[in-house]
Each structure stands twice: as structure tokens, then as C-alpha cells.
């Protein structure tokens, strides 16, 4: 599907193009984006996908309370949360469950979606 419209030196605008795609579908889309970029295509993409944001040499901008700031791929929330979930599913799921219980018990106190980073064992 992506190959039908990603061709050549154009400007592409996309809002969460990974929505509804499986992981293999997102990888195919990533490949098509990289192919179009190699033909001088430029992309402005809004995404929460750590897969789609893995385009080599992409400039990733985070919109936050501090405004717009560049951020390395591996420091995006999407990348970090996905990595932590895959590396430590019990820790992440326990944190999310505890947070949901706290929110159900009373007014939200704010806080992080991401749990504190698990310490890696030194072996």
C-alpha cells in the first residue's frame, strides 16, 4: 500500500501513518519511507511508533511543555517504554497497575507513565 504513494522527491505529511498496521506492516512502511527519502523525499510525520521513528538520520522533534525540542530516537518516550516493556514486562505492568489503582482511588496527582528504569544486573 505505502509503495503506491511514496515515490520521489516530494514533501509528505502524515499523521500517525502506522495506525492500524501490524509490526510487519510498520516495518514495510519504514522501508518505503527510507526508499522515498533516498530519492530526496522529505517527511513531516506525527507518530508514536518507535519503529517508524527509527528512520536513519531522521530529525525527531518532541512537542512538550518546554516547546519544540530535538530528541534522539532512543530517548523518545515511545522507544523507552517499548524497550522497558520488552525487557522487563513484569516491572512495567506492575507499575501501570499500581498507577491505575492510585488514580481510581483519588484525584490524579500527575506523574509519569514510564516507571523508573529497572536496574540492569551486572553479570
C-alpha positions in Angstrom: 0.0 0.0 0.0 2.7 2.5 1.0 4.6 1.9 -2.2 1.7 3.4 -4.2 2.1 6.9 -2.9 5.7 7.2 -1.7 7.7 8.0 -4.8 10.4 10.5 -5.4 11.4 14.0 -4.3 8.2 15.2 -2.7 7.1 16.6 0.7 5.0 14.0 2.6 2.8 15.0 5.5 1.4 12.1 7.7 -0.5 11.9 10.9 0.2 8.6 12.6 0.5 6.6 9.4 1.3 3.5 11.4 -2.2 3.5 12.9 -3.8 0.1 12.3 -0.7 -1.5 10.9 0.8 -4.6 12.4 4.5 -4.7 13.3 5.4 -6.2 9.9 3.3 -3.6 8.3 5.1 -0.8 10.2 8.4 -2.3 9.1 7.2 -2.2 5.4 6.1 1.4 5.8 9.5 2.2 7.4 11.2 0.6 4.3 9.1 2.6 1.9 9.8 5.9 3.8 13.5 5.1 3.7 13.3 4.4 -0.1 11.5 7.7 -0.7 13.9 9.6 1.4 16.8 8.1 -0.6 15.0 9.7 -3.7 15.1 13.1 -1.8 11.6 12.7 -0.4 11.1 14.7 2.8 8.7 13.8 5.6 6.8 15.5 8.4 5.3 12.8 10.4 3.4 12.7 13.7 3.9 9.3 15.2 4.0 7.4 18.5 5.7 4.4 16.8 9.3 3.6 17.9 9.5 1.6 14.6 8.6 4.5 12.3 10.7 6.9 14.2 13.8 4.7 13.6 14.5 6.2 10.1 18.2 6.7 10.0 19.3 10.4 10.1 15.7 11.5 11.0 15.4 14.7 13.0 12.9 13.9 15.7 11.2 16.8 17.4 9.3 16.4 20.7 6.4 18.8 21.4 6.2 19.4 25.1 5.7 21.9 27.9 9.2 23.4 27.1 8.1 23.8 23.4 9.7 22.1 20.5 13.0 20.3 21.1 15.1 17.8 19.2 15.4 14.4 20.8 17.4 11.3 19.8 15.3 8.3 18.8 16.4 6.2 21.8 15.3 9.0 24.2 11.7 9.2 22.9 9.0 8.0 25.3 7.8 5.5 22.7 11.2 3.9 22.3 11.9 3.8 26.1 8.5 2.5 27.1 8.6 -0.2 24.4 12.1 -1.2 25.3 11.3 -1.3 29.0 8.1 -3.3 28.4 10.0 -5.9 26.3 13.0 -6.1 28.7 11.0 -6.0 31.9 7.3 -6.7 31.3 6.6 -7.6 35.0 8.0 -4.3 36.3 6.3 -2.1 33.7 2.9 -3.9 34.1 3.1 -3.8 37.9 3.9 0.0 37.7 0.9 0.6 35.4 -1.4 -1.5 37.6 -0.3 0.4 40.7 -0.8 3.7 38.9 -4.3 2.8 37.7 -5.3 1.8 41.3 -4.0 5.2 42.6 -5.9 7.1 40.0 -9.1 5.2 40.8 -8.7 5.9 44.5 -8.5 9.6 44.2 -7.7 12.7 42.2 -4.8 12.4 39.8 -1.5 13.6 41.2 0.2 13.8 37.9 3.2 11.6 37.4 5.0 9.5 34.8 3.6 6.8 32.6 7.0 5.3 32.4 8.2 3.5 35.5 11.6 4.2 36.9 14.2 2.4 34.8 14.9 -1.1 36.1 18.5 -1.5 37.2 20.4 -3.9 35.0 22.2 -6.6 36.7 26.0 -6.7 36.2 27.0 -10.2 35.2 
